[in-house]
Amino acid sequence: MIREVEYRALPGVPMLLALMILTGFLGYGLVVSIADEAVPAIIGCSLGLIIVFVLWTGLFPVSPNEARVVQLFGRYKGTVRQPGLWWANPFTSRTKVSTRVRNFETDKLKVNDKDSNPIEIGAVVVWRVVDTAEALFEVDNYAEYVEVQSEAALRALATQYPYDAHDEKRLSLAANAAEISEQLKTAVQERLNKAGVEVMEARISHLAYAPEIASAMLQRQQANAIIAARQMIVEGAVGMVEMALDSLKERHIIELDDERKAQMVSNLLVVLCADRNPQPVVNTGSLY
């Protein structure tokens, strides 16, 4: 693999001044030679101006958060990262590569989660180039490579987890956004290492059931929520009944036999667990 190395370019400002002086000197000499009709001097000044014009093409600027990859006849010579004006061999090519932070948002992908439910999912990936040589020479188009590999990593991750888990110990796409985003970042980074790209952040930006099952899954979620709420109500009611019986026994308010306890437990559970206000019944006789 080709790794990035530093290219030692010459400072551009001194070269700029030198080239300006040479251009002015040779231009003046050419004018004088033409006036004197000195053919050798005309030829010499003309050749000198051609060489100076070629040397002018060696000047190039480097902006902040930008790099220039230098190649000479197809061979990689190095990378210039320091901002400023520089001069290099005029016969080299100097390809501009941005090292600024970029972000890419995937399309809304339709995949099946771990429970085989069709879902729509999208993600935002924040990245930047850290190795310009790998970015240019190891992949054909590093920006397109980032997009394709990010979507592939997102698809693979979405199939490993359910949309929503009913067990708190089980990771899900909807309930564990931080953990899923961290795993997505790791998965994308593994795919982009060979492209000289660093993934700074990856997070899910869109998550929903596919339209054809959205209504059915909503009903399922509502049913699961009702069941979970009922379980909590029953557990709380049993605790309250137990506390009431213990309090009656400790304070010696009334002694209840098993049948009366059963009747009291039944009445308390009806009052505490009912989803609407219970209707009182007046008992004019005895329990027996």
C-alpha positions in Angstrom: 0.0 0.0 0.0 1.2 3.5 -0.8 1.5 5.7 2.4 1.6 9.4 2.5 5.1 11.0 2.8 6.1 14.7 3.0 7.2 16.5 -0.2 9.8 19.2 0.5 8.7 22.0 -1.8 10.7 25.2 -2.1 9.2 28.4 -0.6 7.1 30.1 -3.2 7.6 33.8 -2.3 11.4 33.9 -3.0 10.8 32.0 -6.2 8.1 34.4 -7.2 10.4 37.4 -6.7 13.2 35.7 -8.6 11.0 34.8 -11.5 9.6 38.3 -11.7 13.1 39.7 -11.8 14.2 37.2 -14.5 11.1 37.8 -16.6 11.6 41.6 -16.5 15.3 41.3 -17.2 14.8 38.9 -20.2 11.9 40.9 -21.5 14.0 44.1 -21.5 16.9 42.3 -23.1 14.5 41.0 -25.8 13.2 44.4 -26.6 16.7 45.9 -26.8 17.9 43.0 -29.0 15.1 43.5 -31.4 15.9 47.2 -31.6 19.5 46.4 -32.3 18.6 43.6 -34.6 21.0 41.2 -32.7 19.8 37.8 -33.8 21.8 35.7 -31.3 20.6 37.9 -28.4 17.0 37.7 -29.6 17.3 33.9 -29.7 18.9 33.7 -26.3 16.3 36.0 -24.6 13.5 34.2 -26.3 14.7 30.8 -25.0 15.3 32.3 -21.6 11.8 33.6 -21.5 10.4 30.2 -22.5 12.3 28.6 -19.7 11.2 31.2 -17.2 7.5 30.7 -18.3 7.9 27.0 -17.7 9.4 27.7 -14.2 6.3 29.9 -13.5 4.1 26.8 -13.7 6.0 25.3 -10.7 4.3 27.8 -8.3 1.2 26.6 -6.5 -0.8 27.6 -3.4 -1.9 25.4 -0.6 -5.0 26.5 1.4 -5.7 25.6 5.1 -7.1 22.1 5.4 -6.0 21.2 2.0 -3.1 19.1 0.6 -1.4 18.8 -2.8 -0.3 15.3 -3.9 2.8 15.7 -6.1 3.5 13.2 -8.9 6.4 13.1 -11.4 5.7 11.2 -14.6 3.2 9.0 -12.7 5.4 8.3 -9.7 4.2 9.5 -6.3 6.8 12.0 -4.8 5.0 13.2 -1.7 2.3 15.5 -0.3 2.5 19.2 0.7 0.2 20.0 3.6 1.6 23.3 4.9 -0.5 26.3 3.8 1.2 28.9 1.8 2.8 29.5 -1.6 5.2 26.8 -2.8 7.3 25.9 -5.8 8.0 22.4 -7.1 9.4 20.9 -10.3 7.3 22.3 -13.1 7.0 18.8 -14.7 5.2 17.5 -11.7 1.4 17.2 -11.3 0.0 18.6 -8.1 -3.5 17.2 -7.3 -5.6 19.0 -4.8 -7.1 16.9 -2.0 -9.4 18.5 0.6 -8.7 17.4 4.2 -11.7 19.3 5.6 -14.4 17.5 7.6 -17.2 16.3 5.4 -20.5 14.7 6.1 -22.5 12.2 4.0 -26.2 11.2 4.5 -27.2 7.9 3.1 -30.5 7.3 1.3 -33.4 5.8 3.2 -32.5 2.1 2.8 -35.1 -0.6 3.0 -33.8 -3.7 4.9 -35.0 -6.4 7.1 -34.0 -6.3 10.8 -33.0 -9.3 12.9 -36.7 -10.3 13.3 -37.2 -10.1 9.5 -39.4 -7.0 9.8 -38.9 -4.6 6.8 -37.7 -1.2 8.1 -36.4 2.0 6.6 -33.1 3.2 7.9 -30.7 6.1 7.1 -27.4 7.4 8.7 -25.1 10.4 8.7 -21.4 9.8 8.4 -18.9 12.5 9.3 -15.4 11.9 7.8 -12.2 13.4 6.5 -9.1 12.3 4.5 -6.1 11.6 6.7 -3.8 9.9 4.2 -3.9 11.6 0.8 -1.8 8.9 -0.9 -4.2 6.1 0.0 -7.2 8.2 -0.9 -5.9 8.9 -4.4 -4.1 5.7 -5.3 -5.7 2.8 -3.3 -9.3 3.5 -4.5 -10.7 4.8 -7.7 -12.9 7.6 -6.2 -12.6 8.0 -2.5 -15.7 10.1 -2.0 -17.8 7.6 -3.9 -16.1 4.8 -2.0 -17.1 6.4 1.3 -20.8 6.6 0.2 -21.0 3.0 -1.0 -19.2 1.4 1.9 -21.2 3.5 4.4 -24.5 2.2 3.0 -23.1 -1.4 2.9 -22.1 -1.1 6.6 -25.5 0.3 7.6 -27.3 -2.5 5.8 -25.2 -5.1 7.5 -25.7 -3.6 10.9 -29.4 -3.2 10.5 -29.8 -7.0 10.0 -28.0 -7.8 13.3 -30.5 -6.1 15.6 -34.3 -5.9 15.9 -36.1 -2.6 15.5 -37.5 -2.8 19.0 -36.6 -5.3 21.7 -39.0 -6.2 24.5 -36.1 -7.5 26.7 -34.2 -4.6 28.3 -30.9 -6.6 28.1 -31.2 -7.0 24.3 -29.9 -4.2 22.1 -32.3 -2.7 19.6 -32.1 -0.1 16.9 -34.7 2.2 18.4 -33.9 1.9 22.1 -30.0 1.9 22.0 -29.1 4.7 19.7 -25.7 5.4 21.3 -24.5 1.8 21.3 -25.7 1.2 17.7 -24.1 4.5 16.5 -20.8 3.5 18.0 -20.9 0.1 16.4 -21.8 1.7 13.1 -18.8 4.0 13.3 -16.5 1.0 14.0 -18.0 -0.9 11.1 -17.7 2.0 8.6 -14.1 2.7 9.8 -13.0 -0.9 9.1 -14.3 -0.6 5.6 -12.6 2.8 4.9 -9.2 2.1 6.4 -7.7 1.2 3.0 -9.0 4.5 1.6 -7.1 6.7 4.0 -10.3 8.1 5.5 -11.1 8.7 9.2 -14.7 8.3 10.4 -15.3 11.0 13.0 -19.0 10.2 13.7 -21.7 7.9 12.4 -25.2 8.0 13.7 -28.7 6.9 12.6 -30.7 9.8 11.2 -33.8 7.9 10.1 -35.5 4.8 11.5 -39.0 3.6 10.8 -41.0 0.5 9.9 -41.7 0.1 6.2 -45.0 1.6 5.1 -46.6 -1.7 4.4 -46.3 -3.0 8.0 -46.2 0.3 9.9 -49.9 0.1 10.9 -49.7 -3.5 12.1 -46.4 -2.9 14.0 -48.0 0.2 15.7 -50.8 -2.0 17.0 -48.2 -4.5 18.1 -46.3 -1.9 20.0 -49.5 -0.6 21.6 -50.4 -4.2 22.7 -46.9 -4.7 24.2 -47.2 -1.4 26.0 -50.6 -2.4 27.5 -49.2 -5.8 28.6 -46.2 -4.2 30.2 -48.3 -1.6 32.0 -50.7 -4.4 33.2 -47.8 -6.3 34.6 -46.6 -3.3 36.6 -50.1 -2.7 37.9 -50.5 -6.3 39.0 -47.1 -6.4 40.7 -47.9 -3.1 42.5 -51.4 -4.3 43.5 -50.1 -7.6 45.0 -47.6 -5.6 47.0 -50.2 -3.2 48.3 -52.5 -6.1 49.3 -49.7 -7.8 51.1 -48.8 -4.6 52.9 -52.5 -4.1 53.9 -52.8 -7.6 55.4 -49.5 -7.3 57.3 -50.6 -3.9 58.7 -53.9 -5.3 59.9 -52.2 -8.2 61.5 -49.5 -6.1 63.2 -51.9 -3.6 64.7 -54.4 -6.3 65.8 -57.2 -4.4 64.2 -59.1 -7.4 63.1 -58.5 -11.1 62.9 -59.3 -12.6 59.5 -59.6 -16.3 58.7 -58.5 -17.7 55.3 -61.9 -17.2 53.7 -62.2 -13.5 54.8 -58.6 -12.9 53.7 -59.4 -14.4 50.3 -62.4 -12.1 50.0 -60.4 -9.1 51.0 -57.7 -9.9 48.5 -60.2 -10.3 45.8 -61.9 -7.0 46.5 -58.6 -5.1 46.7 -57.3 -6.6 43.5 -60.5 -5.7 41.7 -60.2 -2.1 42.9 -56.5 -1.7 42.2 -56.3 -3.5 38.9 -59.5 -2.4 37.2 -59.1 -0.1 34.3 -62.3 1.8 35.3 -63.8 2.8 38.6 -65.4 -0.2 40.3 -69.1 -0.1 41.3 -69.7 -0.7 45.1 -72.0 -3.5 46.2 -73.8 -3.2 49.5 -73.9 -6.4 51.4 -76.9 -6.5 53.7 -76.2 -10.0 55.0 -73.2 -11.8 56.4 -70.3 -13.3 54.4 -71.7 -16.8 55.2 
